Amino acid sequence: NGIKIFNDCTTDNGFAGIELAATDGDDYYGSTLLKSIATGTNYSNDFVIQTRHSGNHAEALRITSDKKLLLGTTETSSNQSGLLNVFGTDGNTAFVSIRRGSDNSSGPRLALCKSRNTTDGAASGVVQDGDILGTIHFYGNDSQGFEEGAAIQAVMDDTPGSNDMPTSIRFQVTPNGSDTKVDRMIIQSNGRV
């Protein structure tokens, strides 16, 4: 159905693609490549966008066959690989920005949402005492891979009800000589620290 571009390649990383090209007023040629790259695993292909900068094409974005969005990388690691993966080598490329421009006092937001219902957007699926609502993890490389050094975690600390969400915030760090986080400060829903 529709247009099909097929490359009957016999090796891994074979691809079929489309090049979108244009010149500017000075006849500088620029192009973007859209590719479907075979990954060699059971009819799996990644979708890749490569942009041209200073004469060379470089990968700008990859959507893997298992629905991960990769920016600045083609790799995923076992303990830090979510659906969105950003890799950079400096403060500009290892940076995610959420910006808001509005003529009011509101700022941008980041929402971590937890439900016990597996259907996205469903109203049911009430969380329970002890459920983790969300965690921000901090990792560092220990020469054998990434290990977790600290975390900030929101945890239900009582039974929720209608318009009632008792939550504590936990600050966790990893002590010297260990790779296991421990709670160092907990702000409970009743305000106790």
C-alpha positions in Angstrom: 0.0 0.0 0.0 1.6 3.3 -1.1 5.2 3.7 -2.3 7.6 0.9 -1.3 11.4 1.3 -1.6 13.1 -2.0 -1.1 16.8 -3.0 -0.9 17.4 -6.7 -0.9 20.6 -6.5 1.1 22.2 -9.6 2.5 24.1 -8.0 5.4 23.1 -6.4 8.7 22.6 -2.6 8.6 21.4 -2.7 5.0 19.0 0.1 4.3 16.5 1.7 2.0 16.2 5.4 2.0 15.1 8.7 0.6 17.3 11.8 0.2 15.7 15.2 0.5 18.1 17.8 -1.0 18.1 21.6 -1.6 20.6 24.3 -2.5 20.6 27.8 -1.1 21.3 31.0 -3.1 25.0 30.3 -3.1 24.5 26.8 -4.4 25.5 25.1 -1.2 24.0 21.6 -1.4 22.3 20.3 1.7 20.4 17.2 2.3 18.5 15.0 4.8 18.4 11.2 4.6 15.4 9.2 5.7 16.4 5.6 6.2 14.9 2.3 7.2 17.9 0.3 8.5 17.7 -3.5 9.0 19.0 -4.5 12.4 19.3 -8.2 11.7 16.8 -9.4 14.2 13.6 -11.0 13.0 12.4 -8.4 10.4 13.3 -5.5 12.7 14.1 -2.1 11.3 15.1 1.2 12.8 13.9 4.5 11.3 16.8 6.9 11.0 17.1 10.6 10.1 20.5 11.8 9.1 21.2 15.5 8.5 24.1 17.0 6.6 26.4 19.5 8.3 29.7 20.7 6.7 29.5 18.2 3.9 29.0 15.1 6.0 25.8 13.2 7.0 25.4 12.4 10.7 22.6 10.6 12.5 20.2 13.1 14.1 17.5 10.8 15.3 16.7 7.1 15.5 13.5 5.3 16.3 14.3 1.7 17.1 12.0 -1.2 16.2 11.1 -1.5 20.0 9.9 2.2 19.9 12.8 3.9 21.6 13.7 7.4 20.5 17.5 7.9 20.4 19.0 11.4 20.0 22.8 11.6 19.6 23.3 7.9 20.0 22.7 4.5 18.4 23.2 2.7 21.7 20.9 1.8 24.6 22.2 0.5 27.9 20.4 -2.0 30.1 19.8 0.2 33.2 19.3 3.7 31.8 17.5 3.0 28.6 14.0 4.4 28.5 11.8 5.3 25.6 13.7 8.6 25.2 17.5 8.4 25.1 19.7 11.5 24.8 23.5 11.3 24.6 25.9 14.2 24.3 29.6 15.0 24.9 29.2 18.5 26.3 26.8 20.8 28.1 24.9 21.7 24.9 24.4 18.2 23.5 23.7 16.4 26.8 20.9 18.8 27.6 17.1 18.5 27.5 15.2 21.8 27.5 11.5 22.3 28.2 10.6 26.0 27.4 7.4 27.9 27.9 6.5 31.3 26.4 3.3 32.7 27.9 2.2 36.1 29.2 1.4 34.8 32.7 3.1 33.5 35.9 3.1 29.8 34.9 6.3 28.0 34.0 7.1 24.8 32.1 6.2 21.4 33.7 7.4 17.9 33.9 4.9 15.3 35.0 5.6 11.8 36.3 2.3 10.0 36.6 1.5 6.6 38.2 -1.6 4.5 37.8 -2.3 0.8 38.5 -4.4 0.6 35.3 -2.5 -0.6 32.3 -4.7 1.4 29.9 -3.3 4.8 29.1 -5.7 7.6 30.2 -8.1 5.4 32.2 -9.7 7.0 35.2 -9.5 3.8 37.3 -6.3 2.3 38.7 -6.0 4.0 42.1 -2.5 3.8 43.6 -1.9 2.3 47.0 0.1 3.0 50.1 3.8 2.3 49.3 3.5 2.9 45.5 6.3 4.9 43.9 4.8 7.8 42.0 8.0 8.7 40.3 11.8 8.8 40.6 14.6 11.0 39.3 17.8 8.9 39.1 21.4 10.1 39.0 24.0 7.7 37.5 27.8 7.8 37.2 30.2 5.5 35.4 32.3 3.4 37.8 34.6 2.0 35.0 32.4 -1.1 34.6 29.3 0.8 33.5 26.8 3.1 35.0 25.9 2.8 38.7 23.2 4.7 40.5 24.6 7.4 42.9 21.4 9.1 44.1 17.7 9.4 43.6 14.8 11.6 44.5 11.6 9.6 44.8 7.9 10.4 45.5 6.2 7.5 47.4 2.6 7.1 48.7 2.9 7.1 52.5 -0.8 6.4 53.3 -3.9 5.2 51.6 -5.2 7.6 48.9 -8.8 8.6 48.4 -10.8 10.9 46.3 -8.9 14.2 46.1 -6.5 12.8 48.7 -2.9 11.9 47.7 -0.7 11.5 50.8 2.9 11.5 49.4 6.4 11.6 50.9 9.6 12.7 49.1 12.7 10.6 49.6 16.2 11.7 49.0 18.4 8.7 48.5 22.2 8.5 48.2 24.8 5.8 47.8 27.4 5.6 50.6 31.2 5.3 49.8 32.2 1.7 49.2 28.6 0.6 48.2 26.4 0.5 45.1 23.1 0.5 47.1 21.1 3.6 47.7 19.9 4.4 51.2 17.3 7.0 52.4 19.1 10.0 53.9 16.1 12.3 54.2 12.3 11.8 54.0 9.8 14.5 54.0 6.5 12.8 55.0 3.0 13.9 53.9 2.4 15.3 57.4 5.4 17.6 57.0 7.8 15.7 59.3 11.4 15.3 58.1 
